[in-house]
Amino acid sequence: MVKRIVIIGATSGIGYEVAKIYRQLGWRIGVAGRRIERLEAFKEQAPEQIEIQQLDVTEVDAVEKLHQLIDKLGGMDLFLLSTGIGSQNRILNPDIELATVNT
């Protein structure tokens, strides 16, 4: 039986690299992130193996979209949340810090 992994934050960085590894291992992969063009480009590498869902973890519909992705995959055996942002904030501007916390 083929295993299934869902990765949120798979458009770059650690999430993207982990998705590539699991693709090479033959898992079915559900990838989610904000940048749809990057998700589509990743899916083109193995369309029969990869499902995509545009999703922003700071939006109220994120949970619903996550469930849609899990349904597309036919379930989930492993979940990875790899999201985050970071900014230099030497003056401690609260807007920058709150954006990081919300993510």
Backbone torsions as a table, in degrees:
resi	resn	phi	psi	omega
1	MET	NA	133.2	179.5
2	VAL	-75.9	132.7	178.1
3	LYS	-84.8	156.8	-176.2
4	ARG	-127.2	132.7	177.8
5	ILE	-123.3	140.9	173.0
6	VAL	-112.4	129.0	179.8
7	ILE	-125.1	117.8	173.6
8	ILE	-96.6	129.8	-176.8
9	GLY	95.0	36.5	-173.3
10	ALA	-98.7	14.7	-179.4
11	THR	-88.8	-10.9	178.2
12	SER	-166.4	174.1	171.8
13	GLY	62.3	-144.9	-176.1
14	ILE	-60.6	-44.1	-179.6
15	GLY	-58.4	-42.7	179.1
16	TYR	-65.8	-44.3	-179.2
17	GLU	-64.9	-40.2	177.0
18	VAL	-64.8	-41.2	178.1
19	ALA	-59.8	-40.7	178.3
20	LYS	-62.3	-41.1	-179.9
21	ILE	-63.7	-47.3	-179.1
22	TYR	-67.2	-31.5	174.4
23	ARG	-62.7	-45.2	179.8
24	GLN	-65.1	-29.4	178.2
25	LEU	-79.1	-7.4	176.5
26	GLY	91.6	7.4	177.7
27	TRP	-70.7	155.4	165.9
28	ARG	-80.9	137.1	-172.5
29	ILE	-125.4	131.3	169.9
30	GLY	-108.5	116.5	-178.3
31	VAL	-114.2	141.7	-179.1
32	ALA	-136.5	149.6	177.0
33	GLY	-179.5	178.0	-177.6
34	ARG	-78.9	-32.0	-171.0
35	ARG	-94.3	96.2	-174.7
36	ILE	-59.9	-36.3	-178.6
37	GLU	-63.8	-34.5	177.2
38	ARG	-72.9	-37.3	176.2
39	LEU	-62.8	-45.4	-180.0
40	GLU	-63.1	-40.3	178.7
41	ALA	-64.0	-38.7	178.2
42	PHE	-66.5	-43.3	-179.9
43	LYS	-60.8	-34.5	-180.0
44	GLU	-60.3	-23.2	-179.9
45	GLN	-68.5	-30.0	-179.0
46	ALA	-159.9	71.9	-172.2
47	PRO	-56.8	-30.4	-179.0
48	GLU	-78.7	-12.9	-174.2
49	GLN	-107.8	-18.5	-169.8
50	ILE	-120.6	133.8	170.4
51	GLU	-115.1	146.6	-178.1
52	ILE	-125.7	157.1	175.2
53	GLN	-153.6	121.8	173.0
54	GLN	-71.5	132.4	-173.2
55	LEU	-158.7	137.1	174.6
56	ASP	-120.4	117.5	-174.8
57	VAL	-63.2	-16.0	180.0
58	THR	-89.6	-3.7	-179.2
59	GLU	-93.3	152.4	-176.4
60	VAL	-67.0	-22.7	-178.3
61	ASP	-90.7	9.8	-176.0
62	ALA	-61.0	-41.6	-178.9
63	VAL	-65.8	-43.2	178.3
64	GLU	-60.4	-44.1	179.9
65	LYS	-67.2	-34.4	175.6
66	LEU	-62.6	-44.6	178.5
67	HIS	-62.8	-36.3	176.9
68	GLN	-62.4	-41.5	179.6
69	LEU	-65.5	-43.5	178.5
70	ILE	-61.1	-40.4	177.3
71	ASP	-63.0	-42.4	178.1
72	LYS	-58.9	-37.7	-179.0
73	LEU	-76.5	-20.6	-175.5
74	GLY	83.4	23.8	179.6
75	GLY	125.4	-175.5	-176.0
76	MET	-152.3	132.1	175.3
77	ASP	-103.1	-26.2	-176.7
78	LEU	-145.4	143.5	-178.3
79	PHE	-129.6	134.6	175.9
80	LEU	-130.5	122.9	174.2
81	LEU	-103.8	110.9	-176.1
82	SER	-128.3	66.0	-178.8
83	THR	-120.4	157.8	175.7
84	GLY	162.3	161.2	175.1
85	ILE	-137.1	160.9	177.0
86	GLY	-153.0	145.7	-179.9
87	SER	-144.4	147.2	169.9
88	GLN	-68.0	130.9	-176.6
89	ASN	-145.4	63.4	-175.8
90	ARG	-65.2	-25.3	179.2
91	ILE	-94.8	2.4	178.4
92	LEU	56.8	50.4	173.7
93	ASN	-63.0	119.1	-175.2
94	PRO	-62.4	-30.6	179.3
95	ASP	-61.9	-41.0	178.4
96	ILE	-65.8	-44.9	-179.1
97	GLU	-65.5	-39.8	179.2
98	LEU	-66.0	-36.0	176.4
99	ALA	-62.6	-40.3	177.8
100	THR	-65.2	-44.8	-179.9
101	VAL	-63.3	-41.9	-178.9
102	ASN	-63.5	-31.1	178.8
103	THR	-75.0	NA	NA
